[in-house]
């Protein structure tokens, strides 16, 4: 328990940047987190407890000491790893340590690409020091126990041993009660330590070891069944939310068979733009282009990670709080995809990415949804591969995209998907126009984008070209976190000579709506995209946007904005005039999507 309390104080200290709290808050974090700490401590106590019972009948202190010493060395290493990993990852992730980190162990190079070698060395030293300190504490306590003199008793030896054994057996129910958190129907869970309207303080109160193990089952190869309500209520709430046909859509295109480029702008949240975030200095090219194309001004991302956002974009499928569908081949093979839909119309589909396209099963997913040709990090020279930590920097890959466009065969139609990567930790870009490294990275992305548009505008291919720009997800910065509606308010902009005229689309919509909206413009059906809406269709009558993160749901419609925390099982932000109804719709969507996708891969 003492180790856990010290770990909480260390977490508050090392993750304090951007979070204001007082001494009183520190005390509240410690006291509210005690139940999870006690439950975790009692789990750790199980082996020593059983060995104590064994030692009553097996009087071999040296053997018991060796076993316990080995056990506590393992525990010290595990705790040190959990504390250092939790404190190190939180500034990047914004949530407590959980089993999702295991998904990146198969690709350690990419998992560590966001940080420097010096950063990793410091964390290794911190891990080593923490493990030694915890191990020393355990060793000292173990020595005091082993060397303690035997209590003298006048009872016969066998009776004394039986009485001691009975005493410890009586303690077992108390340990079980402590582990499960009492005698109530609900057992110990992360949400019970949430006490504040400030998410950071709630996260600080959570025991990272408990968080990790409680999330293991939720990050395996299946999607949890999010059962919030009975079927009748779920069906009623879902009625009319996702029309799967386009009816008299507003037409944006000159013709229905343009060549199409979809560019996923890494982490490009609206907070970096003028229209959404009020920033003129960071992305001036994008700000200018908004006036030249079709701009979707109320567009919201569905998720918080690249693997999730990529799938939302191409398959029009909702995201899940703690599960990445892209990493589940048994599920992705059943998903629709824009590339496959256009393949049936004779389009050739290729994808460009300057990083490792095998990371998070990205290649496998893209192949499954119809992409035939890939240009990625290994297709570049060794020199180009070393231009950025994640791979090939954006000005080079934008050059590749330009070359691809200029070589379009006039007798064919093309779809190109392209994911940028430089606007990502560790923000290692070649330009330094802004002092703050994070806005500076987005300024560099904006420069690359502006140069590409200026060049491709001069080519004959421009006249029949549709370029769709959108982020893969939003970004936490400038004090805007998941609990803020600006976090997932992102720009979507359509450019190119294939458009009739500049427009501003005010309809509230989601990233998952791109497939149905795009296919609707092409005069193609989209009934195999059950969670994608044509927002330009006349039957799009209830505009809303939904989003999931670890571990919560956000919803926005004309009544306002709400955030529901799945750990605390309550609304933590309610800026809606009808918040309870709104979040019930969000729950119904998550429940419906989980039921739908869990049918995949189980058919015989």
VEXDREN-2710 file (C-alpha; in Angstrom, 1 decimal):
% VEXDREN-2710
k/r/px/py/pz
1/UNK/0.0/0.0/0.0
2/UNK/2.9/2.4/0.8
3/UNK/4.4/1.6/-2.6
4/UNK/1.2/2.4/-4.3
5/UNK/0.7/5.7/-2.5
6/UNK/4.2/6.8/-3.3
7/UNK/3.6/5.8/-7.0
8/UNK/0.5/8.1/-7.1
9/UNK/2.5/11.0/-5.8
10/UNK/5.2/10.3/-8.4
11/UNK/2.6/10.2/-11.1
12/UNK/1.1/13.5/-10.1
13/UNK/4.6/15.1/-10.1
14/UNK/5.9/13.7/-13.4
15/UNK/2.7/14.1/-15.4
16/UNK/1.8/17.5/-13.9
17/UNK/2.4/19.5/-17.1
18/UNK/-0.8/21.1/-18.3
19/UNK/-2.7/20.0/-15.1
20/UNK/-3.2/22.3/-12.1
21/UNK/-3.8/20.7/-8.7
22/UNK/-3.3/21.5/-5.1
23/UNK/-2.0/19.6/-2.0
24/UNK/-5.7/18.9/-1.2
25/UNK/-6.1/17.3/-4.6
26/UNK/-3.1/15.1/-3.9
27/UNK/-4.7/13.9/-0.6
28/UNK/-8.0/13.3/-2.4
29/UNK/-6.2/11.3/-5.1
30/UNK/-4.5/9.1/-2.5
31/UNK/-7.6/8.5/-0.4
32/UNK/-10.0/7.8/-3.2
33/UNK/-7.6/5.4/-4.8
34/UNK/-7.1/3.3/-1.7
35/UNK/-9.8/0.7/-2.6
36/UNK/-8.1/-0.2/-5.8
37/UNK/-4.7/-0.2/-4.0
38/UNK/-6.0/-2.5/-1.3
39/UNK/-7.5/-4.9/-3.9
40/UNK/-4.3/-5.0/-5.8
41/UNK/-2.2/-5.5/-2.7
42/UNK/-4.4/-8.4/-1.6
43/UNK/-3.9/-10.0/-4.9
44/UNK/-0.1/-9.8/-4.4
45/UNK/-0.5/-11.1/-0.9
46/UNK/-2.1/-14.4/-2.0
47/UNK/1.2/-16.3/-2.6
48/UNK/2.8/-15.1/0.7
49/UNK/-0.4/-15.9/2.5
50/UNK/-0.5/-19.5/1.2
51/UNK/3.2/-20.0/2.0
52/UNK/2.5/-18.8/5.5
53/UNK/-0.1/-21.5/6.0
54/UNK/2.4/-24.0/4.5
55/UNK/5.1/-22.9/6.9
56/UNK/2.9/-23.8/9.9
57/UNK/3.3/-27.5/8.9
58/UNK/6.7/-27.3/7.1
59/UNK/9.3/-25.8/9.3
60/UNK/11.9/-24.9/6.8
61/UNK/12.5/-21.2/7.0
62/UNK/15.4/-21.2/4.5
63/UNK/13.3/-22.7/1.7
64/UNK/10.3/-20.5/2.5
65/UNK/12.7/-17.5/2.4
66/UNK/14.1/-18.5/-1.0
67/UNK/10.6/-18.9/-2.5
68/UNK/9.4/-15.6/-1.1
69/UNK/12.5/-13.7/-2.1
70/UNK/12.1/-14.9/-5.7
71/UNK/8.5/-14.0/-5.7
72/UNK/9.1/-10.5/-4.4
73/UNK/11.9/-9.9/-6.9
74/UNK/9.3/-10.7/-9.6
75/UNK/6.7/-8.4/-8.0
76/UNK/9.3/-5.6/-7.6
77/UNK/10.1/-5.8/-11.3
78/UNK/6.5/-6.0/-12.3
79/UNK/5.5/-3.0/-10.2
80/UNK/8.5/-0.9/-11.3
81/UNK/7.6/-1.7/-15.0
82/UNK/4.0/-0.7/-14.4
83/UNK/4.8/2.6/-12.6
84/UNK/7.4/3.7/-15.1
85/UNK/5.3/2.7/-18.1
86/UNK/2.2/4.4/-16.8
87/UNK/4.0/7.6/-16.0
88/UNK/5.8/7.6/-19.3
89/UNK/2.9/6.8/-21.5
90/UNK/0.2/9.0/-19.9
91/UNK/1.5/12.3/-21.5
92/UNK/1.1/10.6/-24.9
93/UNK/-2.0/8.6/-24.4
94/UNK/-4.0/10.6/-21.9
95/UNK/-5.3/7.5/-20.1
96/UNK/-3.9/5.0/-17.6
97/UNK/-1.8/2.0/-18.4
98/UNK/-3.8/-0.8/-19.9
99/UNK/-3.3/-4.0/-22.0
100/UNK/-3.5/-2.1/-25.3
101/UNK/0.3/-1.4/-24.9
102/UNK/0.8/-5.1/-25.6
103/UNK/-0.4/-4.7/-29.1
104/UNK/2.8/-2.7/-29.9
105/UNK/5.3/-5.1/-28.6
106/UNK/5.5/-7.0/-31.9
107/UNK/6.8/-3.8/-33.5
108/UNK/9.2/-2.2/-31.0
109/UNK/10.8/0.1/-33.5
110/UNK/7.6/1.8/-34.3
111/UNK/6.4/1.7/-30.7
112/UNK/9.5/3.7/-29.6
113/UNK/9.7/6.0/-32.7
114/UNK/8.0/8.9/-30.9
115/UNK/10.8/9.3/-28.4
116/UNK/14.5/9.9/-28.3
117/UNK/17.3/7.4/-27.2
118/UNK/18.0/9.7/-24.2
119/UNK/14.3/9.5/-23.2
120/UNK/14.5/5.6/-23.3
121/UNK/17.7/5.6/-21.3
122/UNK/16.2/7.7/-18.6
123/UNK/13.1/5.4/-18.4
124/UNK/15.3/2.4/-18.2
125/UNK/17.3/4.0/-15.4
126/UNK/14.0/4.9/-13.7
127/UNK/12.8/1.4/-14.0
128/UNK/16.0/-0.1/-12.6
129/UNK/16.1/2.3/-9.7
130/UNK/12.4/1.8/-8.9
131/UNK/12.7/-2.0/-9.0
132/UNK/15.8/-1.9/-6.7
133/UNK/14.0/0.4/-4.1
134/UNK/10.8/-1.7/-4.1
135/UNK/12.9/-4.9/-3.9
136/UNK/15.0/-3.6/-1.1
137/UNK/11.8/-2.8/0.9
138/UNK/10.4/-6.2/0.3
139/UNK/13.7/-7.8/1.3
140/UNK/13.8/-5.9/4.5
141/UNK/10.3/-6.8/5.4
142/UNK/11.0/-10.4/4.5
143/UNK/14.1/-10.5/6.7
144/UNK/12.1/-9.1/9.7
145/UNK/9.5/-11.8/9.2
146/UNK/12.0/-14.7/8.8
147/UNK/14.2/-13.7/11.7
148/UNK/11.3/-13.0/14.1
149/UNK/11.4/-15.4/17.1
150/UNK/8.9/-18.1/17.3
151/UNK/6.0/-17.4/19.7
152/UNK/6.0/-19.6/22.8
153/UNK/2.8/-21.5/23.6
154/UNK/1.8/-24.0/26.2
155/UNK/-0.5/-25.7/23.7
156/UNK/0.6/-29.1/22.3
157/UNK/2.4/-28.7/19.0
158/UNK/-0.3/-30.2/16.8
159/UNK/-3.1/-28.3/18.4
160/UNK/-1.2/-25.1/18.1
161/UNK/-0.6/-25.7/14.4
162/UNK/-4.3/-26.6/13.9
163/UNK/-5.4/-23.4/15.7
164/UNK/-3.0/-21.3/13.6
165/UNK/-4.3/-22.9/10.4
166/UNK/-7.9/-22.3/11.3
167/UNK/-7.1/-18.7/12.1
168/UNK/-5.6/-18.2/8.6
169/UNK/-8.5/-20.0/6.9
170/UNK/-10.9/-17.7/8.7
171/UNK/-9.0/-14.8/7.1
172/UNK/-9.6/-16.1/3.6
173/UNK/-13.1/-14.6/3.3
174/UNK/-11.8/-11.3/4.5
175/UNK/-9.1/-11.3/1.8
176/UNK/-11.8/-12.2/-0.8
177/UNK/-14.0/-9.3/0.4
178/UNK/-11.1/-6.9/0.2
179/UNK/-10.2/-8.0/-3.3
180/UNK/-13.8/-7.7/-4.6
181/UNK/-14.3/-4.4/-2.8
182/UNK/-17.1/-5.4/-0.3
183/UNK/-20.2/-7.5/-0.2
184/UNK/-22.2/-5.5/-2.7
185/UNK/-23.3/-6.9/-6.1
186/UNK/-20.7/-4.8/-8.0
187/UNK/-17.1/-5.8/-7.7
188/UNK/-14.0/-3.6/-7.5
189/UNK/-13.7/-1.6/-10.7
190/UNK/-11.8/1.5/-11.9
191/UNK/-14.8/3.7/-11.9
192/UNK/-15.3/3.5/-8.2
193/UNK/-12.2/5.7/-7.6
194/UNK/-13.5/8.5/-9.9
195/UNK/-14.5/11.4/-7.8
196/UNK/-13.6/14.6/-9.7
197/UNK/-14.8/16.6/-12.7
198/UNK/-11.1/16.8/-13.7
199/UNK/-10.2/13.6/-15.6
200/UNK/-6.5/13.9/-14.7
201/UNK/-7.2/13.6/-11.0
202/UNK/-9.5/10.6/-11.6
203/UNK/-6.7/9.0/-13.7
204/UNK/-4.1/9.7/-11.0
205/UNK/-6.3/7.8/-8.4
206/UNK/-6.4/4.7/-10.5
207/UNK/-3.9/1.9/-9.7
208/UNK/-2.0/1.2/-12.9
209/UNK/-1.5/-2.5/-12.1
210/UNK/-5.2/-3.0/-11.5
211/UNK/-6.0/-1.0/-14.7
212/UNK/-3.6/-3.2/-16.8
213/UNK/-5.0/-6.5/-15.6
214/UNK/-8.7/-5.4/-15.6
215/UNK/-8.3/-4.4/-19.3
216/UNK/-6.7/-7.6/-20.5
217/UNK/-9.9/-9.3/-21.6
218/UNK/-11.1/-6.1/-23.3
219/UNK/-8.1/-5.8/-25.6
220/UNK/-8.0/-9.4/-26.9
221/UNK/-9.1/-10.6/-30.3
222/UNK/-12.7/-9.8/-29.8
223/UNK/-14.9/-6.8/-29.1
224/UNK/-16.6/-6.7/-25.7
225/UNK/-20.4/-6.9/-25.7
226/UNK/-21.4/-3.5/-24.7
227/UNK/-24.8/-4.4/-23.3
228/UNK/-26.3/-1.2/-22.0
229/UNK/-30.0/-1.8/-22.6
230/UNK/-32.6/-4.3/-23.7
231/UNK/-33.2/-5.0/-27.3
232/UNK/-36.5/-3.1/-27.6
233/UNK/-34.9/0.1/-26.3
234/UNK/-31.8/-0.3/-28.5
235/UNK/-33.8/-0.8/-31.6
236/UNK/-36.0/2.2/-30.9
237/UNK/-33.0/4.5/-30.3
238/UNK/-31.3/3.3/-33.5
239/UNK/-34.3/3.8/-35.7
240/UNK/-33.5/6.3/-38.4
241/UNK/-29.9/7.0/-37.3
242/UNK/-28.1/5.4/-40.2
243/UNK/-30.1/5.5/-43.5
244/UNK/-28.2/3.3/-46.0
245/UNK/-29.6/4.8/-49.3
246/UNK/-29.0/8.2/-50.9
247/UNK/-32.1/10.1/-52.0
248/UNK/-31.7/13.1/-54.3
249/UNK/-28.2/14.0/-52.9
250/UNK/-26.9/17.6/-53.3
251/UNK/-24.5/17.2/-56.2
252/UNK/-20.9/18.6/-55.8
253/UNK/-19.2/17.0/-58.8
254/UNK/-18.9/17.9/-62.5
255/UNK/-19.0/14.2/-63.3
256/UNK/-19.5/11.0/-61.4
257/UNK/-16.2/9.3/-62.3
258/UNK/-13.3/11.5/-61.1
259/UNK/-9.9/10.2/-60.1
260/UNK/-9.9/10.3/-56.3
261/UNK/-7.1/11.0/-53.7
262/UNK/-8.0/10.6/-50.0
263/UNK/-5.3/12.1/-47.7
264/UNK/-5.3/11.3/-44.0
265/UNK/-3.5/14.1/-42.3
266/UNK/-1.8/12.7/-39.2
267/UNK/-3.3/14.0/-35.9
268/UNK/-4.5/17.2/-37.7
269/UNK/-7.1/18.4/-35.1
270/UNK/-9.2/21.5/-35.9
271/UNK/-7.5/23.3/-33.0
272/UNK/-4.6/24.0/-35.4
273/UNK/-6.8/25.6/-38.0
274/UNK/-8.3/29.1/-38.2
275/UNK/-11.9/28.1/-38.8
276/UNK/-12.1/25.8/-35.8
277/UNK/-9.3/26.7/-33.5
278/UNK/-8.9/30.3/-34.4
279/UNK/-5.2/29.9/-35.3
280/UNK/-4.1/31.7/-38.4
281/UNK/-0.4/31.1/-38.0
282/UNK/-0.1/27.3/-37.9
283/UNK/-1.8/26.1/-41.1
284/UNK/-2.1/29.1/-43.4
285/UNK/-2.4/27.0/-46.6
286/UNK/-5.2/24.9/-45.3
287/UNK/-6.9/28.0/-44.0
288/UNK/-6.7/29.5/-47.5
289/UNK/-7.8/26.3/-49.3
290/UNK/-11.0/26.2/-47.2
291/UNK/-12.3/29.0/-49.3
292/UNK/-11.4/27.2/-52.5
293/UNK/-13.0/23.8/-52.1
294/UNK/-16.0/22.1/-50.4
295/UNK/-15.5/22.5/-46.7
296/UNK/-17.3/20.4/-44.2
297/UNK/-17.3/22.8/-41.2
298/UNK/-19.0/20.5/-38.6
299/UNK/-17.0/17.3/-39.2
300/UNK/-15.9/15.1/-36.2
301/UNK/-13.4/12.3/-35.9
302/UNK/-14.7/9.0/-34.6
303/UNK/-11.6/7.8/-32.7
304/UNK/-8.3/8.7/-31.1
305/UNK/-5.8/6.5/-32.8
306/UNK/-4.5/6.1/-36.3
307/UNK/-5.4/2.5/-36.7
308/UNK/-9.0/3.2/-35.5
309/UNK/-9.4/6.4/-37.5
310/UNK/-8.1/4.8/-40.7
311/UNK/-10.7/2.0/-40.5
312/UNK/-13.4/4.5/-39.7
313/UNK/-12.5/6.5/-42.8
314/UNK/-12.2/3.7/-45.3
315/UNK/-14.9/1.3/-44.0
316/UNK/-17.3/3.7/-42.5
317/UNK/-17.3/1.6/-39.3
318/UNK/-17.5/3.0/-35.8
319/UNK/-14.6/2.8/-33.4
320/UNK/-14.5/0.9/-30.1
321/UNK/-13.1/2.3/-26.8
322/UNK/-10.4/-0.3/-26.1
323/UNK/-10.3/-2.5/-29.2
324/UNK/-8.6/-2.0/-32.5
325/UNK/-10.6/-3.8/-35.3
326/UNK/-7.7/-3.3/-37.7
327/UNK/-5.6/-5.7/-35.7
328/UNK/-8.3/-8.5/-36.0
329/UNK/-8.1/-10.1/-39.5
330/UNK/-11.0/-12.4/-38.6
331/UNK/-13.2/-9.3/-38.4
332/UNK/-11.7/-7.0/-41.1
333/UNK/-12.3/-9.5/-43.8
334/UNK/-16.0/-8.9/-43.5
335/UNK/-15.8/-5.1/-43.6
336/UNK/-16.7/-3.0/-46.6
337/UNK/-14.1/-0.5/-48.0
338/UNK/-14.2/2.4/-50.4
339/UNK/-11.4/0.8/-52.5
340/UNK/-13.3/-2.4/-53.0
341/UNK/-16.5/-0.5/-53.9
342/UNK/-14.6/1.5/-56.5
343/UNK/-12.8/-1.6/-57.8
344/UNK/-16.2/-2.8/-59.0
345/UNK/-16.4/0.3/-61.1
346/UNK/-13.0/-0.2/-62.7
347/UNK/-10.9/1.9/-60.4
348/UNK/-7.3/1.0/-59.7
349/UNK/-6.5/1.4/-56.0
350/UNK/-3.1/2.1/-54.5
351/UNK/-1.8/3.4/-51.1
352/UNK/1.2/5.6/-50.1
353/UNK/2.6/5.7/-46.6
354/UNK/6.1/6.7/-45.5
355/UNK/6.2/4.5/-42.5
356/UNK/6.0/0.7/-41.8
357/UNK/2.8/-0.3/-43.5
358/UNK/2.8/-3.6/-41.5
359/UNK/2.4/-1.7/-38.2
360/UNK/-0.9/-2.5/-36.5
361/UNK/-1.8/-4.9/-39.4
362/UNK/-2.3/-1.9/-41.7
363/UNK/-1.3/-3.7/-44.9
364/UNK/-3.5/-6.7/-44.1
365/UNK/-6.5/-4.4/-43.6
366/UNK/-5.9/-2.3/-46.7
367/UNK/-5.5/-5.4/-48.9
368/UNK/-8.7/-6.8/-47.5
369/UNK/-10.7/-3.7/-48.3
370/UNK/-9.4/-3.6/-51.9
371/UNK/-6.1/-1.8/-52.2
372/UNK/-3.8/-3.5/-54.8
373/UNK/-0.6/-1.6/-54.8
374/UNK/1.5/-0.1/-52.0
375/UNK/4.3/2.4/-51.8
376/UNK/5.8/2.5/-48.3
377/UNK/9.0/3.0/-46.4
378/UNK/10.8/0.0/-47.9
379/UNK/10.3/1.3/-51.4
380/UNK/12.4/4.4/-50.6
381/UNK/16.2/4.7/-50.4
382/UNK/18.0/4.2/-47.1
383/UNK/18.7/7.9/-47.0
384/UNK/15.0/8.7/-47.4
385/UNK/14.1/6.2/-44.7
386/UNK/16.2/8.0/-42.2
387/UNK/14.7/11.4/-42.8
388/UNK/12.2/11.0/-39.9
389/UNK/11.9/8.8/-36.9
390/UNK/8.8/7.1/-38.2
391/UNK/10.2/6.7/-41.7
392/UNK/10.1/8.9/-44.8
393/UNK/9.1/12.5/-44.1
394/UNK/6.1/14.2/-45.7
395/UNK/7.7/16.4/-48.3
396/UNK/9.2/13.3/-49.9
397/UNK/6.0/11.2/-49.8
398/UNK/4.0/14.2/-51.1
399/UNK/6.4/14.2/-54.0
400/UNK/5.6/10.5/-54.6
401/UNK/1.9/11.3/-54.6
402/UNK/2.5/14.1/-57.2
403/UNK/4.4/11.6/-59.4
404/UNK/1.6/9.1/-59.2
405/UNK/-1.0/11.7/-60.2
406/UNK/1.0/12.9/-63.2
407/UNK/1.3/9.3/-64.5
408/UNK/-2.4/8.7/-64.5
409/UNK/-3.5/6.8/-67.6
410/UNK/-6.4/8.7/-69.3
411/UNK/-8.1/5.4/-70.1
412/UNK/-8.4/4.3/-66.4
413/UNK/-9.8/5.6/-63.1
414/UNK/-7.7/5.8/-60.0
415/UNK/-8.1/5.9/-56.2
416/UNK/-5.1/6.7/-54.1
417/UNK/-5.0/6.6/-50.4
418/UNK/-2.2/8.5/-48.6
419/UNK/-1.4/8.8/-44.9
420/UNK/1.1/11.5/-43.8
421/UNK/3.3/10.9/-40.7
422/UNK/5.5/13.8/-39.8
423/UNK/2.9/15.6/-37.5
424/UNK/3.5/13.0/-34.8
425/UNK/5.8/12.7/-31.8
426/UNK/8.8/13.3/-31.7
427/UNK/7.9/16.2/-34.1
428/UNK/11.2/15.8/-36.0
429/UNK/10.5/18.0/-39.1
430/UNK/13.1/19.9/-41.2
431/UNK/11.5/23.4/-40.8
432/UNK/11.5/25.6/-37.6
433/UNK/9.1/28.5/-38.2
434/UNK/7.3/28.2/-34.9
435/UNK/8.9/28.0/-31.5
436/UNK/6.6/25.4/-30.2
437/UNK/7.6/22.0/-31.7
438/UNK/4.1/20.6/-32.0
439/UNK/2.4/23.5/-33.9
440/UNK/5.7/23.7/-35.9
441/UNK/5.2/20.1/-37.1
442/UNK/1.7/20.9/-38.3
443/UNK/3.0/24.1/-40.0
444/UNK/5.5/21.8/-41.8
445/UNK/2.6/19.5/-42.8
446/UNK/0.7/22.5/-44.1
447/UNK/3.7/23.6/-46.2
448/UNK/3.9/20.2/-47.8
449/UNK/0.2/20.2/-48.5
450/UNK/0.2/23.7/-49.9
451/UNK/3.1/22.9/-52.2
452/UNK/1.5/19.7/-53.4
453/UNK/-1.8/21.4/-54.2
454/UNK/-0.1/24.3/-56.0
455/UNK/1.9/21.9/-58.2
456/UNK/-0.9/19.4/-59.0
457/UNK/-3.2/22.3/-59.8
458/UNK/-0.9/23.1/-62.8
459/UNK/-1.3/19.5/-64.3
460/UNK/-3.9/18.4/-66.8
461/UNK/-5.0/15.8/-64.3
462/UNK/-6.4/18.5/-62.1
463/UNK/-9.6/18.9/-64.1
464/UNK/-10.9/15.4/-63.3
465/UNK/-9.3/15.2/-59.8
466/UNK/-11.1/15.0/-56.4
467/UNK/-8.8/15.4/-53.4
468/UNK/-10.4/14.6/-50.0
469/UNK/-8.4/15.9/-47.0
470/UNK/-9.3/14.8/-43.5
471/UNK/-7.4/13.8/-40.3
472/UNK/-7.1/10.3/-39.0
473/UNK/-8.0/11.7/-35.5
474/UNK/-7.9/14.8/-33.3
475/UNK/-5.2/15.8/-30.9
476/UNK/-5.0/16.9/-27.3
477/UNK/-3.3/20.3/-27.1
478/UNK/-3.8/23.9/-26.1
479/UNK/-5.7/22.6/-23.0
480/UNK/-8.2/20.7/-25.2
481/UNK/-8.6/17.1/-24.1
482/UNK/-11.1/14.3/-24.8
483/UNK/-13.7/16.0/-22.5
484/UNK/-13.7/19.0/-24.8
485/UNK/-15.9/19.1/-27.9
486/UNK/-13.1/20.9/-29.9
487/UNK/-10.9/17.8/-29.5
488/UNK/-12.6/15.8/-32.2
489/UNK/-13.8/18.8/-34.3
490/UNK/-11.6/18.3/-37.3
491/UNK/-11.5/19.7/-40.9
492/UNK/-12.7/17.8/-43.9
493/UNK/-12.0/19.6/-47.2
494/UNK/-12.7/18.4/-50.8
495/UNK/-10.5/20.0/-53.5
496/UNK/-9.9/19.6/-57.3
497/UNK/-11.1/20.4/-60.7
498/UNK/-13.8/17.7/-60.5
499/UNK/-15.8/20.0/-58.1
500/UNK/-18.5/22.3/-59.5
501/UNK/-17.8/25.2/-57.1
502/UNK/-16.5/26.1/-53.6
503/UNK/-19.1/25.3/-50.9
504/UNK/-19.4/25.2/-47.2
505/UNK/-21.4/22.2/-45.8
506/UNK/-22.7/23.0/-42.3
507/UNK/-24.2/19.6/-41.6
508/UNK/-23.0/18.0/-38.5
509/UNK/-21.3/14.7/-39.5
510/UNK/-18.7/12.0/-38.7
511/UNK/-15.5/10.6/-40.2
512/UNK/-17.5/7.3/-40.8
513/UNK/-19.8/9.2/-43.1
514/UNK/-17.1/9.6/-45.9
515/UNK/-17.8/6.3/-47.7
516/UNK/-21.6/6.8/-48.0
517/UNK/-21.2/10.5/-48.9
518/UNK/-18.5/9.9/-51.5
519/UNK/-20.3/6.9/-53.1
520/UNK/-23.5/8.9/-53.1
521/UNK/-21.7/11.6/-55.2
522/UNK/-20.6/8.9/-57.6
523/UNK/-24.1/7.5/-57.9
524/UNK/-23.2/4.3/-56.3
525/UNK/-25.1/2.3/-53.6
526/UNK/-23.7/2.2/-50.1
527/UNK/-26.1/-0.2/-48.4
528/UNK/-23.2/-2.5/-47.3
529/UNK/-22.0/0.4/-45.1
530/UNK/-24.5/0.1/-42.2
531/UNK/-22.9/2.8/-40.1
532/UNK/-22.1/5.4/-42.8
533/UNK/-24.5/8.2/-43.8
534/UNK/-24.7/10.3/-47.0
535/UNK/-24.8/13.7/-45.3
536/UNK/-25.7/15.3/-48.7
537/UNK/-28.8/13.1/-49.1
538/UNK/-32.3/14.4/-48.4
539/UNK/-32.9/11.6/-45.9
540/UNK/-30.1/12.8/-43.6
541/UNK/-32.5/14.3/-41.2
542/UNK/-30.9/13.8/-37.8
543/UNK/-27.3/15.2/-37.8
544/UNK/-25.2/14.0/-35.0
545/UNK/-21.6/13.0/-34.3
546/UNK/-20.3/10.2/-32.1
547/UNK/-16.8/9.4/-30.9
548/UNK/-15.1/6.8/-28.6
549/UNK/-11.9/7.0/-26.7
550/UNK/-10.3/5.0/-23.9
551/UNK/-12.6/4.5/-22.1
552/UNK/-15.6/6.6/-23.0
553/UNK/-18.2/7.9/-25.5
554/UNK/-18.9/11.4/-26.7
555/UNK/-22.0/12.5/-28.5
556/UNK/-23.0/15.8/-30.2
557/UNK/-26.2/16.9/-31.8
558/UNK/-28.3/20.1/-32.0
559/UNK/-29.0/19.9/-28.2
560/UNK/-25.4/20.0/-27.3
561/UNK/-22.4/17.8/-26.3
562/UNK/-22.0/15.1/-23.7
563/UNK/-19.1/12.8/-22.5
564/UNK/-19.8/9.5/-20.8
565/UNK/-17.1/7.7/-18.9
566/UNK/-17.4/3.9/-19.1
567/UNK/-15.3/3.4/-16.0
568/UNK/-17.3/5.7/-13.8
569/UNK/-20.6/4.8/-15.6
570/UNK/-21.8/8.3/-15.6
571/UNK/-21.8/11.6/-17.6
572/UNK/-18.7/13.6/-16.8
573/UNK/-19.6/16.4/-19.2
574/UNK/-23.2/17.4/-19.9
575/UNK/-23.5/20.5/-22.1
576/UNK/-26.8/19.3/-23.7
577/UNK/-30.4/20.3/-23.0
578/UNK/-31.3/16.6/-23.3
579/UNK/-28.0/14.9/-22.2
580/UNK/-29.5/11.6/-20.9
581/UNK/-31.4/10.9/-24.2
582/UNK/-28.3/11.9/-26.2
583/UNK/-25.9/9.6/-24.4
584/UNK/-28.4/6.7/-24.6
585/UNK/-28.2/7.0/-28.3
586/UNK/-24.4/6.9/-28.1
587/UNK/-24.7/3.7/-26.0
588/UNK/-27.2/2.2/-28.4
589/UNK/-24.7/2.8/-31.3
590/UNK/-21.9/1.2/-29.4
591/UNK/-24.0/-1.8/-28.4
592/UNK/-25.3/-2.2/-31.9
593/UNK/-21.8/-2.0/-33.5
594/UNK/-20.4/-4.5/-31.0
595/UNK/-23.2/-7.0/-31.6
596/UNK/-22.8/-6.5/-35.4
597/UNK/-19.0/-7.0/-35.5
598/UNK/-19.0/-9.9/-33.1
599/UNK/-21.0/-11.9/-35.6
600/UNK/-18.1/-11.7/-38.0
601/UNK/-15.7/-14.6/-37.9
602/UNK/-18.2/-16.8/-36.0
603/UNK/-20.2/-17.9/-39.1
604/UNK/-19.7/-21.4/-40.2
END
